[in-house]
């Protein structure tokens, strides 16, 4: 396990392309550079143009602009490799925008996940991103009779497909994910949501993250497959 930790924590060795995403000021027709960033991340089903046509490969990094609110869901469609992970970075270096990048759909009716795996993925790093208000209801809602329908949410969802491995989630903040409040017009089945969720995953590290107002900060599920080497 110590060897695994060393590898995962120091595995940004080989570098590939770096793409920049600025939801407010970018365009999917741009080249994805710091001076001409994409609006949407490759892997977002709503992406168009060059952003939609871009395929991430081992060693690539996507940097989301600090202080900018990304409204959308990013499918983690590709895998990195040992020593060359794919990195999704919310402005750790502080050189692209100000502060941490934000995924905040503000309780959007259909965008209930910030990121998700669409198959078994390997060698991914997700770091320094603030995931907020995915799923759930606005603070002033709901009103009237209940109980209300469950509105789950996920910051990062690695359930469903299962089998992913060699994953790091570091220095991220998860806040108000899913329906976390216990109100009189909810029932016991309504309080749901997870900051980051894993199913049948192996060699995983969740470190230096913050969790606030979430039913399940970290969900770990074993469902007919291996769940080993999980460190939170």
C-alpha positions, -999 to +999 in steps of 0.1 A: +000+000+000+029+024+008+043+018-027+009+024-042+006+057-024+040+069-035+031+060-071-002+077-071+009+108-052+039+114-075+026+100-108+025+133-127+057+124-144+051+124-181+033+153-195+010+155-225-012+183-239-027+209-216-062+222-224-079+252-207-116+256-200-133+289-192-171+285-191-177+322-190-152+335-215-142+305-237-155+291-270-157+255-281-144+267-314-111+278-298-079+258-297-082+251-259-051+272-250-048+295-221-053+325-245-081+308-264-098+284-240-127+260-246-160+269-231-168+232-223-145+204-213-139+175-237-163+148-226-192+171-219-221+160-241-230+197-246-196+205-260-193+214-297-166+222-323-130+216-313-138+208-277-162+180-287-137+166-312-108+166-287-098+132-273-078+131-241-049+107-239-024+096-212-005+125-197-031+152-207-043+179-183-075+199-184-073+231-163-106+248-154-105+285-148-103+295-112-133+315-099-155+305-128-187+284-124-189+255-148-225+244-155-225+210-171-215+174-165-182+160-177-180+124-187-146+109-179-144+091-212-107+083-213-080+066-192-044+076-185-016+052-178+010+045-151+032+076-148+009+095-172-025+100-157-052+122-171-056+152-148-086+174-143-073+205-124-093+234-109-064+259-111-040+244-085-012+266-097-033+297-095-022+309-129-055+306-148-081+327-130-084+333-093-089+307-067-105+273-072-127+263-102-164+256-094-189+231-106-222+246-094-253+240-115-274+256-086-298+226-082-303+222-120-333+199-127-312+175-149-275+182-142-271+162-110-235+151-115-203+171-118-182+143-133-189+106-139-172+076-154-188+061-185-169+028-182-140+013-163-113+040-162-077+040-150-051+065-139-072+096-133-065+126-111-092+151-101-079+180-080-087+214-066-124+216-078-153+229-057-185+208-064-216+225-051-254+222-054-256+192-076-290+176-073-313+186-044-335+217-041-327+254-037-325+266-001-359+284-003-376+254-018-396+233-016-428+246-002-462+230+003-472+194+009-448+165+009-430+141+010-412+152-021-394+131-047-358+122-040-333+144-059-300+127-055-267+143-066-230+135-070-199+156-071-180+127-088-199+095-097-178+064-103-207+040-096-227+020-121-199+011-145-175-001-118-141-016-122-121+017-123-087+018-107-057+040-098-077+071-090-069+102-070-094+128-058-074+155-040-079+189-025-115+191-037-145+206-019-179+190-019-208+211-006-246+207-006-247+177-028-280+159-033-309+165-009-291+168+025-318+186+046-343+169+069-375+189+065-410+180+074-421+176+038-394+150+031-394+114+041-366+091+052-359+080+016-354+116+003-322+125+021-297+113-005-265+123-023-228+116-023-197+138-027-177+111-045-190+076-051-170+044-060-183+010-070-159-020-074-129+003-076-093-005-068-063+015-058-081+048-048-070+078-028-093+105-015-071+131+003-072+167+016-109+171+006-137+189+024-173+178+027-202+199+039-239+192+039-239+158+022-256+126+033-227+104+021-194+123+018-177+092+003-197+062-010-179+029-014-198+000-028-188-036-035-214-051-059-201-084-073-166-071-080-134-062-062-131-032-039-096-031-026-069-005-016-092+024-008-077+051+013-097+081+025 
